[in-house]
Amino acid sequence: MSCSHAHEQVDWKDVSISSVAVQIAARLSARVFLGERLCRDEDWVDISTKFTAVTFKAQQALRVWPVFLRPFVHRFLPLLRYQRSLIKHARIIIEPELAARRKARKDVVKPQDSLSWLDDTRGDREFDVARGQLFLSLAAIHTTSTVLTSIMYDLVNHPEYIDDLREEITRVLKEDGGWKKTSLYKMMLMDSCMKESQRLHVLGPTSMNRRVEAPMTLSDGTHLPKGVFIAFSTYDMRDGDVFKNPHEFNGRRFLDLRAQPGQANRWQFVTTTPEYLSFGHGKHACPGRFFASNEIKIALAHLLMKYDWKVSGAPPKSLLESRFLPDPKAVVACRTRELEPEIAALMGRE
């Protein structure tokens, strides 16, 4: 069931939360990247979600070939050919929009979205804006949908947190009179649940993968020659010496840590530390994590306030042990729930 049809369900119905999460992430990111009109363009949403899925499969197909052959074999691999066809279709949607914006009168205020930014930044250089927009969407859709899926998996398996989250959402919206810039920051239990879910469902067994560009020796005497690849393990995120009961979902774990003196900012969802590398660490930490955090919180607020959720059959889980890979066949049950008119008005339209 797609997210666009979720509001029609009155009785319990099984849904693939991973599929719903991808649709939500695609529409939310398109709203910010492309504006209100294109975010509702079904063709664009379809292309961007398919592009996200096929790109990860295509890179795996290409990696089995020697590096020196890749510039040639990519032309013949079915997945790469399909990816190029999606880029071609994306141009059919993006280029007319760009042309219309360029022809608009100079006194018309330009839309503040990534489409305008990419077009302005390229200047006279050759740059495929449609292709760039697809890869930007890929980055947003992949992370947002994966974390949203994992947190929904955890919440349906630990429903005791759902009512507490609803109370937090309701309180914050009433305090702020609706959505404000500070509203998402105030949802600290939600932030904690998201970080805990991401801790348990890592995006990969390693983080901060790098190639050494110049030989160097570390402080412990380890020598790294030029050209070697290095990475940092994400195991600490489930290390009992770092986190108590590391394999259990504790939605209040990081909320409690933030309550300790001087720790209010250290354990936010977007904060990186040597013990928590989901977004990398240091000056090259993921710059899009703040955007992703806001997207996930907005989506999660709507999903929890407007729908009831429960496990349907076997509890959903990852397809892999080494990293979180949502099972597209895994389903959970959902149904619509009635909101008080005041809360519905504060939530705003979908």
C-alpha positions, 0 to 999 in steps of 0.5 A, a space after each residue: 500500500 502506498 502512502 498516498 492511499 494510507 489515509 483511506 484505510 479504516 480497518 486494520 490492513 497490512 502494509 509494507 512500511 519500507 515501501 511507504 517510507 520510500 514514498 514519504 521520503 521521495 515526496 518530502 525531499 521533492 517538496 524541498 528540492 523542487 517545490 510544491 508542484 513537482 513534489 506532487 508529480 507522480 512521474 517524478 516520484 516514480 523516477 526518483 524512487 526507482 533511481 534510488 533502488 536501481 543505483 545501489 544494485 547497479 554499483 554492485 553489478 559494476 564492482 564485480 568487474 576490474 576497474 579498467 574495464 568499468 568505463 566500457 562494460 557499464 554501457 552494456 550492463 542492464 541495470 546501468 542501461 536502465 539507470 540511464 533511461 531513468 535519467 533521460 526521463 528525468 530530463 523530460 520533467 526537469 528541463 521544461 521547468 528550468 526553461 520556464 524559470 529562466 524565461 520568467 521576468 527578472 523581477 519575479 522572486 526565484 524559488 528557493 530550492 535546489 533546482 534553482 541552486 544547481 542551475 545558478 551554480 553551474 554558470 557556463 559549465 556543462 552540468 546535467 541538472 536533472 542527473 544532479 537532482 536525481 543523485 541529490 534525491 537518492 541521498 535524501 531518499 535512501 537515508 531518510 527511508 531507511 531510518 524511518 523504516 527502522 524506527 517504525 519496526 522498533 515502535 511496532 515491536 515496542 508499542 509502549 513508546 507510541 503513546 508517549 511519543 503522541 503525548 510529546 507531539 501533542 504537547 509541543 504543537 500546542 505550545 508552539 501553536 503548530 509547526 515552528 522551527 523549534 518544534 522538532 528540537 523540542 521532540 526529544 523523546 522522538 529524537 532519542 528513539 530515532 538515535 536508538 533505532 539507528 544505533 541498532 540498525 546500522 547502515 553499514 559495518 564500517 563508516 568513514 571509508 577513506 583512501 590514504 593520499 599520502 603516507 602517514 604514521 599514527 600516534 600509536 606507531 601504525 604506518 599507513 602507506 599511500 593508496 591503502 583503504 581504511 575504515 572505522 568499525 561501527 561495532 562500538 554502537 553495540 558495544 556493552 562497554 559503551 552502551 548498557 544492554 547494547 542489543 536491547 531497544 531503549 527508546 529513552 537511552 539518549 534522552 536519559 544521557 542528555 539529561 546528564 550535566 553537560 551532555 544535552 547536545 552530545 547525544 542528539 540524533 544529528 550529533 556525531 561522536 567516536 562512539 556513534 559513527 552512523 553519520 561519520 565524524 569530524 569535518 566530513 560528517 554527513 552534511 545532510 543529517 540535519 535535513 534528514 532528521 527534520 524529514 524523519 521527525 515530520 514524517 514520524 509525527 504524521 504516521 504516529 498521530 494519524 494511524 494506529 500500528 501493530 505487528 502483523 505476523 512475524 516481527 519485521 527485521 533486516 535482511 542482513 546482519 552486517 547492516 540494516 536492509 529492510 525486507 520489502 516483503 515484511 508488513 505491519 498492520 495499520 488503521 486510521 485514527 481520529 484526531 481532535 479537531 484542534 490537533 488536526 488543525 495544528 498538524 496541518 494538511 498532508 
